Amino acid sequence: REWARGPHAAKAMRDSMGTLTASVQPLQYSDDKHVLARAVGDERASHSYAFASLAKSASRVAMGSDWPIAQLDPLAAMASAVLERAEAGDGQEMDVIDAISGSLAVSLAGGSNADFIILDGDPVEAIDNATRTRLDTTARAPYAPPSMPHVLQTYVGGRCVHGCDADGSADGVTHEEL
């Protein structure tokens, strides 16, 4: 089910008996949250972007960006699904591990090539730290994305395509050695 953000998305996922993948775009919540109730009414808005319900009822939640409508930044999408959605106070924020899982397309078998990134930090730790900071803050400031790790290297098909040496290796290690 693409764009699983409406008020009946979680019910549709439950009714599918785990056979559907819910596709969500957390960064669109950033844009929509200010006008949602006015656009669709309070009742429907209260059930929209129900990330926690979707994660419980779908066989899988896949997070995307709907680029170019919203920025193409999986780390920002994870933070939004967990932290920004929590500001509504209705318990529909995504768990950190579900947010990371929703950003991954994992089906690796021995000998297959992989697409992956190497970060300079732990995204779970960054989100957890931001959550603790927000809980410790008495004055509720508007949501601001946390400082997330940066991508050091990107591999596509098992080959380094970003952050590599001129010969396509990473710190002198060729893709055949990975």
Rosetta silent file (secondary structure, phi, psi, omega in degrees, C-alpha in Angstrom):
SEQUENCE: REWARGPHAAKAMRDSMGTLTASVQPLQYSDDKHVLARAVGDERASHSYAFASLAKSASRVAMGSDWPIAQLDPLAAMASAVLERAEAGDGQEMDVIDAISGSLAVSLAGGSNADFIILDGDPVEAIDNATRTRLDTTARAPYAPPSMPHVLQTYVGGRCVHGCDADGSADGVTHEEL
SCORE:     score description
SCORE:     0.000 S_00000001
   1 L     0.000  113.343 -179.708    0.000    0.000    0.000 S_00000001
   2 L   -81.574  145.469  179.489    1.702    3.165   -1.194 S_00000001
   3 L    58.367   53.159 -178.221    1.361    6.368    0.824 S_00000001
   4 L   -79.568   70.083 -177.600    0.041    4.615    3.930 S_00000001
   5 L  -123.450   -8.859 -176.132   -0.579    7.815    5.828 S_00000001
   6 L   -78.007  174.550 -174.160   -4.354    8.159    5.871 S_00000001
   7 L   -66.373  -19.337 -177.169   -6.724    7.411    8.714 S_00000001
   8 L  -108.389    8.088 -175.851   -7.600    3.897    7.526 S_00000001
   9 H   -62.905  -45.021 -178.032   -4.108    2.697    6.589 S_00000001
  10 H   -63.988  -38.935  177.996   -3.476    0.699    9.778 S_00000001
  11 H   -64.657  -42.013  177.914   -6.840   -1.078    9.452 S_00000001
  12 H   -61.187  -38.670  179.114   -6.088   -1.971    5.829 S_00000001
  13 H   -66.678  -43.361  178.018   -2.755   -3.419    6.917 S_00000001
  14 H   -61.271  -43.826 -178.385   -4.398   -5.497    9.667 S_00000001
  15 H   -65.577  -23.198 -178.983   -7.041   -6.743    7.225 S_00000001
  16 L   -77.893   -6.910  178.664   -4.316   -7.820    4.781 S_00000001
  17 L    57.518   40.897  174.416   -3.125  -10.364    7.366 S_00000001
  18 L    77.809   16.940 -178.363    0.493   -9.314    6.987 S_00000001
  19 L   -97.902   -7.040 -177.780    0.690   -9.618    3.210 S_00000001
  20 L  -109.625  156.485  171.480    1.172   -5.930    2.392 S_00000001
  21 E  -107.110  126.899  176.856    4.035   -3.510    2.852 S_00000001
  22 E   -86.596  125.136  179.614    3.063   -0.095    4.151 S_00000001
  23 E  -104.656  120.650 -177.832    4.997    2.657    2.398 S_00000001
  24 E  -124.900  154.573  178.950    5.334    5.860    4.410 S_00000001
  25 L  -124.599   84.887 -175.201    7.066    9.176    3.862 S_00000001
  26 H   -57.013  -32.528 -178.957    7.867   10.573    7.329 S_00000001
  27 H   -70.182  -18.917  173.576    9.308   13.817    5.986 S_00000001
  28 H   -71.112  -28.015  174.704    5.932   14.654    4.460 S_00000001
  29 H   -57.586  -38.128  178.944    4.582   14.705    8.011 S_00000001
  30 H   -55.613  -41.880 -179.952    6.911   17.667    8.574 S_00000001
  31 H   -78.087  -39.123 -172.290    5.089   19.572    5.856 S_00000001
  32 H   -80.752  -27.227 -170.177    1.573   18.283    6.554 S_00000001
  33 L   -58.623  -28.529 -176.859    1.360   18.509   10.352 S_00000001
  34 L   -79.016  -21.060 -176.035    0.662   22.250   10.332 S_00000001
  35 L  -121.344   -2.536 -172.412   -2.307   22.033    7.935 S_00000001
  36 H   -57.705  -52.377 -177.536   -3.553   18.477    8.395 S_00000001
  37 H   -62.046  -40.118 -179.950   -6.485   19.149   10.742 S_00000001
  38 H   -67.151  -34.467 -176.359   -7.628   22.117    8.673 S_00000001
  39 H   -79.437  -39.183 -174.024   -7.415   20.092    5.456 S_00000001
  40 H  -121.427   -2.715 -178.386   -9.082   16.828    6.540 S_00000001
  41 L    93.962  154.903 -176.002  -10.700   17.608    9.912 S_00000001
  42 H   -60.841  -43.298 -176.807   -9.603   16.826   13.452 S_00000001
  43 H   -62.707  -50.927 -179.196  -10.884   13.231   13.516 S_00000001
  44 H   -66.950  -37.539  179.860   -9.158   12.116   10.301 S_00000001
  45 H   -63.378  -35.891 -177.700   -6.016   14.067   11.167 S_00000001
  46 H   -66.829  -17.425  179.903   -5.772   12.297   14.527 S_00000001
  47 L  -109.348    6.352 -179.370   -5.448    8.945   12.727 S_00000001
  48 L   -89.164  154.284 -178.697   -3.072   10.072    9.983 S_00000001
  49 L    52.773   45.271 -177.901    0.620    9.246    9.910 S_00000001
  50 L   -84.008   68.311 -173.341   -0.056    6.473   12.439 S_00000001
  51 H   -58.863  -43.060 -178.266    3.468    5.071   12.223 S_00000001
  52 H   -64.908  -44.213  178.679    3.282    2.966   15.396 S_00000001
  53 H   -63.680  -40.068  178.103   -0.026    1.342   14.383 S_00000001
  54 H   -63.541  -43.688 -179.307    1.318    0.648   10.912 S_00000001
  55 H   -61.750  -33.477  179.848    4.478   -0.934   12.309 S_00000001
  56 H   -78.216  -28.756 -171.167    2.345   -3.241   14.479 S_00000001
  57 H  -103.870  -18.634 -177.354   -0.131   -4.196   11.750 S_00000001
  58 L   -93.810  155.568  174.765    1.891   -4.432    8.532 S_00000001
  59 L   -69.214  -30.102  178.568    4.178   -7.228    7.514 S_00000001
  60 E  -157.537  144.101  172.018    6.725   -4.505    6.717 S_00000001
  61 E  -113.049  122.632  178.021    6.904   -0.723    6.784 S_00000001
  62 E  -107.502  128.692 -179.375    9.062    0.801    4.063 S_00000001
  63 E  -102.407  132.074  176.833   10.094    4.420    4.480 S_00000001
  64 L  -129.416 -167.019 -177.032   10.665    6.617    1.463 S_00000001
  65 L  -123.150  -21.920 -171.601   10.833   10.306    0.752 S_00000001
  66 L    61.365   32.784  178.284    8.556   10.961   -2.239 S_00000001
  67 L   -56.637  138.017   13.508   11.462   12.979   -3.615 S_00000001
  68 L   -93.944    9.410  178.686   11.423   15.665   -5.033 S_00000001
  69 L   -65.141  -43.257  176.913    8.384   16.584   -2.906 S_00000001
  70 L  -125.057  159.138 -177.039   10.374   15.974    0.275 S_00000001
  71 L   -62.692  149.172  178.966   14.118   15.720    0.748 S_00000001
  72 L   -93.865   87.338 -176.331   15.858   12.437    0.003 S_00000001
  73 L  -149.007   92.767 -177.666   17.490   11.817    3.381 S_00000001
  74 H   -57.074  -34.762  179.876   16.845    8.456    5.093 S_00000001
  75 H   -67.938  -40.655  176.456   18.498    9.590    8.331 S_00000001
  76 H   -65.929  -36.776  178.025   16.255   12.669    8.552 S_00000001
  77 H   -64.498  -41.217  177.083   13.235   10.466    7.775 S_00000001
  78 H   -60.971  -46.714 -179.661   14.151    8.115   10.641 S_00000001
  79 H   -62.029  -41.091  179.844   14.476   11.035   13.041 S_00000001
  80 H   -64.106  -44.728 -178.565   11.163   12.497   11.873 S_00000001
  81 H   -62.527  -31.017 -178.161    9.292    9.189   12.253 S_00000001
  82 H   -92.247  -57.093 -170.207   10.558    8.809   15.812 S_00000001
  83 H   -86.136  -51.420 -176.306   11.037   12.291   17.245 S_00000001
  84 H   -65.217  -40.450  179.805    8.935   14.714   15.236 S_00000001
  85 H   -66.344  -28.461  179.666    5.910   12.393   15.209 S_00000001
  86 H   -64.425  -25.351 -178.669    6.224   12.021   19.007 S_00000001
  87 L   -61.733  -24.158  178.837    5.395   15.703   19.431 S_00000001
  88 L   -67.786  -21.874  175.710    1.744   14.979   18.612 S_00000001
  89 L    73.666   17.846 -177.707    1.594   13.079   21.910 S_00000001
  90 L  -107.954    9.994  176.907   -0.672   10.313   20.601 S_00000001
  91 L    75.302   14.576 -177.517    1.825    7.440   20.740 S_00000001
  92 L   -97.026   10.802  174.854    2.053    7.069   16.964 S_00000001
  93 L   -71.167  152.941 -179.756    5.794    7.702   16.737 S_00000001
  94 L   -82.813  146.431  171.157    7.847    4.867   15.338 S_00000001
  95 L   -66.980  147.501 -177.212   10.240    2.852   17.471 S_00000001
  96 H   -57.455  -44.508 -178.220   13.894    3.576   16.561 S_00000001
  97 H   -66.900  -38.796  175.887   14.552    0.009   15.414 S_00000001
  98 H   -64.107  -36.635  178.866   11.364   -0.014   13.276 S_00000001
  99 H   -66.051  -40.903  177.417   12.482    3.276   11.719 S_00000001
 100 H   -67.455  -45.167  178.539   15.869    1.838   10.814 S_00000001
 101 H   -59.441  -37.880  179.612   14.279   -1.357    9.490 S_00000001
 102 H   -67.979  -18.175  179.198   11.893    0.733    7.402 S_00000001
 103 L   -94.445   -2.110 -177.283   14.846    2.438    5.762 S_00000001
 104 L  -110.962  145.368  170.703   16.520   -0.821    4.776 S_00000001
 105 L  -117.690   90.837 -171.559   15.802   -3.202    1.943 S_00000001
 106 L  -105.293  119.269  170.765   17.530   -6.302    3.250 S_00000001
 107 L  -159.280   69.507 -178.130   17.675   -9.526    1.314 S_00000001
 108 L   -97.300  140.136  174.124   21.308  -10.554    1.157 S_00000001
 109 L  -126.319  156.215  179.015   22.499  -14.020    0.309 S_00000001
 110 L   -51.357  132.717  178.853   26.019  -15.350    0.309 S_00000001
 111 L    84.662   -6.660  179.893   27.952  -14.124   -2.709 S_00000001
 112 L   -84.919  154.265  176.998   25.479  -11.362   -3.575 S_00000001
 113 L   -80.119  155.036 -176.415   26.523   -7.752   -3.986 S_00000001
 114 L  -126.122  148.676  167.921   25.375   -5.204   -1.450 S_00000001
 115 L  -106.702  124.010 -179.827   24.353   -1.550   -1.399 S_00000001
 116 E  -158.256  167.641  177.445   25.291   -0.005    1.933 S_00000001
 117 E  -124.848  156.471  172.693   26.711    3.052    3.634 S_00000001
 118 E  -116.295  124.851 -177.253   29.314    3.575    6.322 S_00000001
 119 E  -102.712  161.178  176.957   28.443    6.280    8.839 S_00000001
 120 L   -92.402   10.576  179.107   30.653    8.228   11.235 S_00000001
 121 L  -167.036 -179.109 -176.378   28.291    7.527   14.136 S_00000001
 122 L  -100.853  115.954 -179.637   25.359    5.504   15.395 S_00000001
 123 H   -64.605  -31.828  177.889   21.892    6.749   14.277 S_00000001
 124 H   -64.148  -45.031  178.447   20.191    4.928   17.165 S_00000001
 125 H   -62.651  -40.825  179.593   22.410    6.734   19.652 S_00000001
 126 H   -62.188  -43.884  179.776   21.763   10.089   17.935 S_00000001
 127 H   -70.078  -42.048  177.541   17.983    9.615   18.116 S_00000001
 128 H   -60.247  -43.878  178.244   18.125    8.300   21.696 S_00000001
 129 H   -62.803  -41.677  178.520   20.219   11.304   22.764 S_00000001
 130 H   -65.241  -37.227  177.928   17.802   13.690   21.056 S_00000001
 131 H   -63.908  -46.557  178.827   14.870   11.956   22.762 S_00000001
 132 H   -62.111  -41.012  179.312   16.494   12.307   26.191 S_00000001
 133 H   -61.531  -44.139 -179.690   17.311   15.953   25.511 S_00000001
 134 H   -66.028  -38.366  179.760   13.707   16.687   24.530 S_00000001
 135 H   -69.272  -31.657 -179.839   12.372   14.893   27.613 S_00000001
 136 H   -80.230  -14.655 -177.530   14.759   16.817   29.859 S_00000001
 137 L   -83.662  123.862 -179.639   13.790   20.171   28.365 S_00000001
 138 L   -75.390  -40.887  177.324   11.089   21.899   30.367 S_00000001
 139 L   -87.866  120.248 -177.830   10.228   24.415   27.648 S_00000001
 140 L   -77.499  101.270  176.434    9.037   22.539   24.566 S_00000001
 141 L   -77.912  155.557  176.031   10.919   24.043   21.663 S_00000001
 142 L   -59.415  153.730 -179.226    9.661   23.354   18.146 S_00000001
 143 L   -56.916  133.335  171.405   10.990   20.181   16.566 S_00000001
 144 L  -132.887  131.232 -179.520   14.486   20.510   15.178 S_00000001
 145 L   -57.021  140.269  178.712   16.168   17.535   13.514 S_00000001
 146 L   -72.009  165.384  173.965   18.890   16.036   15.685 S_00000001
 147 L   -74.069  110.070 -177.383   22.498   15.973   14.638 S_00000001
 148 L   -98.435  159.025  176.844   22.638   12.720   12.723 S_00000001
 149 L   -59.654  158.925  177.849   25.740   10.816   11.619 S_00000001
 150 L  -104.652  150.221  177.897   27.290   11.667    8.273 S_00000001
 151 E   -77.883  122.411  176.760   27.862    9.268    5.397 S_00000001
 152 E   -91.120  -41.649 -178.489   31.553    8.511    5.017 S_00000001
 153 E  -144.087  149.408  176.235   31.301    5.960    2.212 S_00000001
 154 E  -127.219  133.314  178.002   28.620    4.580   -0.091 S_00000001
 155 E  -118.263  134.205  175.682   28.761    1.182   -1.780 S_00000001
 156 E  -126.849  125.384 -177.129   26.554    0.146   -4.686 S_00000001
 157 L    60.739   29.772  179.496   26.727   -3.415   -5.909 S_00000001
 158 L    80.247    1.390 -179.307   29.575   -3.986   -3.479 S_00000001
 159 E  -110.162  137.839  179.121   31.711   -1.229   -5.055 S_00000001
 160 E   -71.289  123.438 -179.391   32.682    1.996   -3.329 S_00000001
 161 E  -119.187   -8.053  178.416   31.107    4.937   -5.203 S_00000001
 162 E  -146.529  135.168  179.313   31.432    7.740   -2.624 S_00000001
 163 L    77.078   24.042 -175.814   34.216    8.476   -0.166 S_00000001
 164 L  -102.787  167.872  170.211   36.606    6.162   -2.026 S_00000001
 165 L   -72.458  166.690 -178.029   40.158    6.446   -3.194 S_00000001
 166 L   -56.242  -30.246 -178.734   40.705    7.418   -6.847 S_00000001
 167 L   -86.774    8.525  179.645   40.961    3.729   -7.839 S_00000001
 168 L    85.743    5.081  177.682   37.537    2.941   -6.338 S_00000001
 169 L   -93.721  167.320  178.449   38.971    1.401   -3.203 S_00000001
 170 E  -115.303  112.824 -177.874   38.236    2.499    0.322 S_00000001
 171 L    52.540   39.711  176.796   41.352    3.303    2.320 S_00000001
 172 L    83.077   -4.757  178.758   43.370    1.093   -0.037 S_00000001
 173 E   -95.232  119.098 -178.777   41.041   -1.929    0.306 S_00000001
 174 L   -77.651  161.268 -178.074   39.634   -2.910   -3.086 S_00000001
 175 H   -61.581  -27.316  178.519   36.064   -4.088   -3.543 S_00000001
 176 H   -66.568  -25.042 -177.422   37.302   -7.645   -4.199 S_00000001
 177 H   -86.120  -10.783 -177.558   38.714   -7.717   -0.665 S_00000001
 178 L   -76.149    0.000    0.000   35.454   -6.701    1.029 S_00000001
